[in-house]
Amino acid sequence: MTVLSEVRNMRTHTLVGVLVLCATALSAQGEGASAPKAAFPSVTLPPELERVLRDYETAWQERDSATLAQLFAEDGFVLPSDRLPVRGRSAIEKRYAQAGGALALRALAFATADSVGYIIGAYAWERDGADAGKFVLALKRGPTGRWLIAADIDNQNN
């Protein structure tokens, strides 16, 4: 065997080895992508923030758009992933007039400072069900000191 054919042989073996490694890595990536991802753990909210989630959940389950809209600041926003933004309580009430049903909310993180705060969470269609999506509630204190939703941003998991 000549030196040139040995070099070609080494290149071929190296190329085959690299292709096998890439195929193995891609296969492992594909398995990881199709496997369910572990959910972030829930956190315990202070009572005044927990009330926001439970009141939202209850109004949604009861298909009560008027009560749901009252959880928002007068100039609050709904920012769904698949529709145009909605602003203001009356527009929110109209937007949610035909909405509602099964819903279970859980908090993943939160913070408050003075008169603003947020809740980052996940939603499912049943308690202890798989997360169907995630949300961020931007909050502000209303005139009575009660936390109101300034913006509700959500999107589904794919």
N, C-alpha and C positions, 0 to 999 in steps of 0.2 A: 504494500500500500504506500502510495506517495504521501508526502507531507501535505500536498494540496487536497487530496481526498480525505486525509485525517481531519483537516481543518473543516471541510464541508460536513463530515460526519459529526464533528463536535458541534457545529452550528445547528445541524438538524436536531441533535439530541437536546441542545439547549433550548431551541425553539419549541420542541415538543414539551419539554419540561415547563417552560413558561406558559404555554397554552393550557397544560393540565392544571397548573396553579391558578391561572385566571378562571378557568371553568369551575374549579373547586370553590374559589372565593365567590364567584357569581352565584353558584348554587346555594351556598350558605347564606348569601345576602337574600336571595329569593325566599328561602325558608324563613328567615327572620322577618321579612316584609309581610309574609302571609300569616305568620303566627300572630295571635292577639297580643297587643301590647299591654303591659301591666298598667293599671289605672293609678293615677296619683292618689295618695291617701286623703281622706276627708279631714278637715280641721273643724274644731269646735268654734263657733262664732259667739261673740257676746250677745246677750239676749236681744238688744235693740236691732242688731243686724240679722240675727236668726229670724226675728219677726218679719223682716223684709222678704226673706226667702219663703217662709211658710205662708205668708199672706199672698204672695205671688202664686205659689203652687196651688193654694186653695181656690183663688179666683180663677185661675186657668182651668183647673179640674171642673169647676162649676160653670164654666163658660160664661163668667160674669165680667163682661168687658168694662162695665161702669166701675166696679170695684177695682179691677186691675188698673184702669187708667188713673184712679185716685192714689195709687202707689207711686206715681210719677210726679216729678216737679211740674209745675204749670207749663214750663217751657222744655220739658223732657223730650228725649229722642228715643225712638226704636230704630235700631240699625241692623236689620236682618241680612244674612248673607245673600239671599236670593231675591230681594225686593228693594225698592227705593226707600230711603229714610223717611220716617214719619216724625213730625214734631208737634208737641202740644197735647194736652190731655184730651181735648175733644177729637183730634185726629187719631190719637192712640185708641180711644174708645171705638171709633169707627173702624179702624184697622183690625181690631180684635173682635169685632162684632160676630163674626162667624168662626172664630178660633177657639181652641180649648180642647180639653180631653185629658187623657192620662199624662202625668208628668211627675217626675221625682227630681228635686234639685239637691245638690250637695256642694258644699264649699271646699275649695282647694287651697285658697289663700285669701287674706283680707288685710286691710290697713285703714286706719282713720287718723286724721289730724285736724283738730279744730272743727271746721264745718264741711270738710270733704272726706271722701273715703271710696273704697272699692271692695267688691267681692269678685273673685275669680272662681268659677265653678264649672261643674259638669252636670249634664242632665241625662236622664234615662226615661223610658216610657213606663217603668214600674220600679218600685222601691227595691233596691239591691239588684236591679237589672244592669246589663252592660251599658256603659256610657254611649249615648247616641250622639252627643255633641258637647260643646263647651260654650261658656258665656263669660262676659265681663259686665258687671253692673257698676257703673260710676254713680256714686252717691253724693248727695249734699243735704245738709240739714235744712229743713223747712222752717218757716217762721215760728212754729210751735216747738222746735227742737227735735222733731221726729225726722228720722232718715227717710229721704225720698230718692227715687231713682232719677238721676239726671240723664243717663243713657244706658240702654240695654243693647248690648252687642252680642250676637250669637252666631254660631255656624255649626253645621253637622260634621261628625267624623266621617271620613270616607274610607 
